[in-house]
Every structure is written in structure tokens, then in C-alpha cells.
Amino acid sequence: MNNMLKNILLIGAAITLVGFSSLASAERVKDVSMVEGVRSNQLVGYGLVVGLPGTGEQTRFTEQSFKAMLNSFGITMPASLKPKIKNVAAVAVHADLPPFVKPGQTIDVTVSSIGSAGSLRGGTLLQTFLKGVDGNVYAIAQGSLIVGGLGADGADGSRVVINTPTVGRVANGATVERAVPSPFTQGDYITFNLNRPDFTTAKRLADTINGLVGPNSAKPMDAASVRVIAPRDPSQRVAYLSTLENLEFKPADTAAKIIVNSRTGTIVIGKNVKLQPAAITHGGLTVTIAEQQNVSQPNALANGETTVTQQSIIDVNQDDSRAFVFDPGVSLDDLVRAINQVGAAPGDLMAILEALKEAGAINGQLVVI
């Protein structure tokens, strides 16, 4: 394993020399996938923000929390006494615990009011325990809030609010007290999970790794996962993964899809969407699209090659004609451009796309959200 790792590192150092970076549309492994087990964890806690300039709240759970805090310091309040605490607010505190963070390091926290507080500006978060999904405390948060919002009240009841004054952040406000065990150093394999599952992309990723490490070193498990054999020693595994995640390969093209947002009128069309022969009637609009093949012939001394190029011919008019006519294989982009030339509304385009899909004239998926 040590010899194999040395060879891998030597080959990895020469990647830039052999031209991986020159691949068109190539992506690094780290940009299209994540390593299984290397993930963040969500933390949440309940606490109090004090020092507010009269923009706090006076609710039953805030009073209960305030009394519990005083009791922890040996101060007991009579049960019948209701403190006036307009400078205190009950808040929810949450944060993401990044992978491999160790005790003593700090993370940012977000503080949100959960009561009727008007603003958290100028407040200070008191010591708050942040727990994971298992109920254990992983960090302790405390500090002054940074609030981007602003609110102002008038004597007549009018109010002006800018952004959200009831949410703030404490930069480096939580100290990590417990590390989350990571399965990264366990087992004989590393698994890459693709951000966009695709069988072709998984196979290409496995082939790229096998081309560097050796045959059968990487195996695609499904459309989303590629399992790679890896050394057990943690330091060797880090160096090994550093080489693999910087490999470049060409992911598969996306599936032919049309995304239509009916609420906003937004339409996104994938480049692989093609049209089949069809005719559509839509108001008084006529769009004719045809494909013409042209031959590009270089002169005798140019040492070039004869190539065939495609030319789209689009004719648009708004007379009494009512049929959309186009040849097979024309891209949907040509149809959209033709409709835009006459200023058709997005709703018209949506209706045309839905009709084309129902007629089976679109090679792709039509997704309406």
C-alpha cells in the first residue's frame, strides 16, 4: 500500500504536466461530489438575549426562563412576583458544526427571537448550550449580537421596519466542546457521492480514478456513488484523497428538461431539448422554422477541411395564419427566439410548450413548478 501511495502521489504531481486542465468542460472531482461521512451537523439551543433598549418581551416562558437563570446564580424570586423585563428576549440559537472541528475552536451562530420582541439590536446572548440531534451538548454560545435590521415605532402606533431586526448573528460566538466522530478514517474505502446523480457521470468518474490508480480501484455503486479503495493510515488517506479530489474529468450532459415556473413566468430550457414534427394553432401567430445544411469549402491553398454547417431559417408573421410549423431536430431555442421576436408573453410560451409536450413533440421532460 505504501508503494502504491507513493506512485499515486508522483502521478498526481504530474497531472498538470499531462494536460488534465486542458479538457473542455472538465470539472474537478471535489466540485461535483462529496466524500461520504464528511458532513456538517446541525446544532440548536434555547437562550436569553439581555440588554435590549426596551424592545424585549414579557411573556410567561420568558419570565420562567429569567427566573430559572436567576435560580442558577442562587437568587430566588417569589412565585407571585412578575418581573418587568422589557430588556430581555427569549431566542432560538442555531449553528452548523462543520466536519472535523475540534474542541476549543469557534463557530458562528444565528440568534432568532421566538417571542414578541420588537428588535434584538444592541442585545447580548447569555450562555446557551447547543445540542445535536442525539441530545448531547456540542458547543456553548455567548456574545454580542450583530443585527442587520432596524425597527422604529411612532407614538401614534406607526412602525417602520428595515430588513429583519429580530434575527442576528454572533461571529465566532460558540466554542466547540465536543467533536463529532467521523467515519472518514474507518474501513478500506472512500465513497464519492455525486451532487447530481447520473449513471454516465459515475462511470466516467470511476474510469478517471482507475486510469490514475489502477484497474478496479474505483467502482460505481449506483448513479450517485463511486467507491474507491483507500489506505487505512489517516495521514496516507488524506494525501490520497487530496490527489483524487483534484482530478479533472468531464461529467455527462444534463438530461433534456424544460423547467416552467407558472407563478413567476420563468422558463429554463436545457440545451439538449429537441423538437419533433408538429403543428400548433395559437392565436394569430405563425412561426415557421426550417434547417438548411451548408457546405463550407476552403480554398485550395488553405489546407483546410470541407465541413457541413447548420443554418436555421426563421420566418415570423402575425397575419391570419395560425399554425406553428417546424422541421424535426430543430432546437427549442429556435422556437423561443421566434416567439420572442413577435413579443409573445411568457404565458403564451407556456401554453405552446404544454401543447408540444402533450403532442409528444418535445424530446425531454417538461417540469412545471
N, C-alpha and C positions, 0 to 999 in steps of 0.2 A: 504493500500500500504506500509506503514512503517513497519508493522509486517511482511508482505511478504518479504520485502527487507532484514530485519534482518535475517529471516530464510534462505534466499538465501545466504547471506554472511557467515552464520555459516556453511551451507553445502559446500560452495565454499572453506572455510578454511580447510575443512576435505577431500578435493579431493585427496590430496597427500597420505592420510592415507588409502583410499579405493582402491588405485591402478590404477587410470586412466593412470598414466605414464607407467604402465607395458604393455599396449596394444601394440601388434605388429603392426608396420606401422602406428601408431596413429599420428595424426597431430593436432596442436593447431588451434583453430578457427581463431586466428589472422594471422596465416601463410597461410591460404588457402582462406581468404576472406578479404574484405574491408567494412568498415561501410559507408553506403550511406550518401553523404554530406560531409564526411571528406576527402578532396582532396586538392591538391595544385593548384595554379593558375599561369599562365604564364604572365610575365611582359616583356616589351620591350621598348627601348628608343633609341634616336639618340644623339650622343655627339661627342666631340673632345678629342683626346689624344695629349698632347703637351710634349715638352722636348725631342723629338726624335733626335738622333745624325745624322741628315741628311738623315734619312730613311723614311721621311714622303712623302707627295704628294702635288701636286699643280694642283688641278682640279677646275672646276668652282664652284661646290657645296661646296668644301672645302673653297674656297675663300669667298663664300657667307656666310657660317656658321661662318667663322672667323670674317668677318665684323659685322655680327649680334651680336656676342659675345662682340665685342668692343663697339658697339652702346649701349648695355645694361649697360655698365660702363660709358656712356657719351662721348665716343670717336668716332668722326665721321671722316671717311676716304673719300676722294674724289672718285667719282664714276669711274673716269678714272684710278685711282691708282690700280695697281695689286701687292699686297704684295708677297714677296718671302718667302714662309712658308714651307720650306723643313723639318721643325721640327714639323709639325702638320699633323695629320691624322684624317679623318672622320671615325667614328666607329659606329657599332650597338652594343648596350648593352642589354643583356637579362638575366633573372633570373627566378627561380621558387619561388613563395611565398608559403611556407608551410602552412598547416591549423593551425588555432588558433594563428598565430603570431600576436603580439600586437604592436602598435606604440611605437617606441623607440628601438625595437630590430633590429638586423642587419642580413643580409643575404649575401651570396656570389653572385658575378655577373661575367658573362663571357663577354669579350670585343673582337669584331671581326672587322677587317678592311673591309670596303666596297668600298675602292678605290684602288689606285695603290701603296699604301705604301709598302715599302720593308720589314719593320720589326716594331714591336711595343715594342721591348725590350728597357727598360730604360724610357718609357713614363709614363705620369700621366694622368689619366682620370679626366677631369673637370666635374663640377656639371652637372649631367644628370638626367632628370625626367623619371622615369619608369612608363609606363601606362599599365593598364589592357585592356581587350577586350571591356570594356564599355567606354574607353577613359579617365577614371579618373586616377590621379596620386596616386600610392600606395607606392612608395619608391623613394628615391633620392640617386644616386650613385656618388661616387667620391673616388679617391685614386690612389696609385701607382700600376702599373701592375706587375704581375709575369708571365713571358713568358718562356715557356719551350723550344721553338725553337730557332734556330740560323741561320743567313744567312751571307754570306761573298761574296763580289764582287771583281773580279780582274780587273786590268787596261785593259786587253785585252778583257773584256766582259764576261769572265768566271764567274760562280757563283756556290757556294756550299750552300745547304740548309739542315739543320738538323731539323727534325720534322716540326712544323708549327710556324714560328716566327710572323705570322700576327694574332694570336689569343692568348689572355692572360686572366688571372683571377685576380680579386681583392677580397681577402679574407675579409669577413665581410665588403664589400665595399659599401653596400647600407643600408640606415636607413629606416625602415618602417614608413610611415607617416599615413597610413590608414589601418584599419583592414577590412578583408572581412567577411561579415555576414555569419554565419554558421547555417544551419538548424538542427544541432545536438540536440539542446535543445528544438526543436519545435515538437509538436504532441505527440501522445501516443505510438509511435512505434519506434523501431530501426530496420533498414533493413541491413542485411549482404548480400553483393554481392560477389559471388564466383569468384575467379580468373580464375578457369577453370569450366565453366558451365557444370553441369551434374545432371540429374534428381535424380539419386540414391544418389549422394553426398548431394544434397539439402534435401532429405528426411532424411538421416542419421543425418545431422546437426540439423534439426528440432526435431528429436526424442531425440537426446542427450540433447538439451536445455529443452525439455519438461520433460525429466527424472529428471532434476535438479530443474526446476522452478515449473512445474506442467503441467497437460494436457492442450492442446490448447493454451499454452503461445507462442509457435512458430509455424508458418505456412509457408510451402514452397509455394511461389507465382508462380515460374516457375523454369526452370533449373538453373537459376543464382541467384535468390533472396530468402531469408528467412526473413520473417517479425516477429519481436519479440515484445511483449508488454513490455513497459518500464515506469518507474516513470517519472513524469514531472519535479520534482525538479532537478536542474542541478547537485548538489553535489551527490544526490542519483543515478542519472543516470550514473555518472562517475564511482561510486563504482559498480553499477550493470553491466556496460559494462566491467569493469576490471575483474569481475568474469566470465562473459560469454566468453570473448576472450581468456581466458586461459584454457577453457575446451578442452579436447582431444577426438577425435573420428577418425574413420577410413574412409577416403574418398573412393569412388568407384574406381575400377581399370580403367585405361585408355582404350579407345577404341582400337581395333586391327588396327594398322596403320603401313604402311611402308613409310618412307619419303626418297625420292631419289633426291639428288641434282645433276642434269646432268652436271653442269658446273664444279664442284669440284670432282665428283665421290664419294661423301659421301652418305652412305646408313645407315639409322637408322631403326631398326626393333623392333616393340613393342613385349612385352613378350606374348601377347595373340594371336598372329598371328599363325594360324594353316594351314596345307595343306590338300587338298583333293586328291583322286586318280587321277593321270595324268601321261603322258609320254611326254618328250620333247627331241627333237633332237637338239644338239648344238655342231657342230664340231665333233671331235673325242673323246669327253669326256663322260664317263659313270659314273653315280653316283647311287648307289642302297642303299636305306635306309629302314630299317625294324625295327619294335618294337617287343621286346620279353619280356614277363612277367615272372619274377622270384619270387619264394616264399621264404621268409626269415623265417625260423623256429628256435626259441630259444631252448636251451636245457631244460630239464625237471625241473631243479632247478633254472632257471633264472627268473621265474615269469614274463616272457615277453609275447608279443602277436605276433601271426603269421600275417605278413604283406606281401602285394604284391608289388613288386618294378618293375619299368620300366627300361629296358636296350636297348639303341639304338645301332644297329649294322650297321656300315657304311663301305661300300666297294667301293673303288675308283680305277679306272684304266683308261688309256688313249690309249687303243688299238683301233681297228676299230669299236668297239661298239659305238652306237650313241644315246642311249636312257637313260633318267633320269627316274628311277623307284623308287617309294616310297609308303609306306602304308599310309592309311588315318590316320589323327590325329597327324602325326609327326610334330614337331615344325619346323618353318622355320630356326631356329638357327642351327638345324642339317644339313640342306641343305647347308647353308652358310659355315659351318665348312668343309663340304665335298668338296665344290668347292675351298675353300682356301687351302686345302691340296695339290691340284694339281697346285696351283699358278695361278688360273684364274684371269684375270684382272677385275676391277670393272665394266668395260663396258660389259663384259660377264655376270656378275651377274645381271646387269640392264636389259639386254636382256632377261634373263631367268625369272626374276620377272615379266616383262611386258607380256611375253608369258603365264606364270602361271595365271596372272590376267585375260587375255583375255579368257583363257580356263575355268575360274570360279573355279580354283583350290586353290585359296587363300581366306581364311575366314578373311577378313579385307580390309581396304582401301589402295590403292596404290596412294600416292601423289607425283607427280613429280614437283619439283620447279626449 
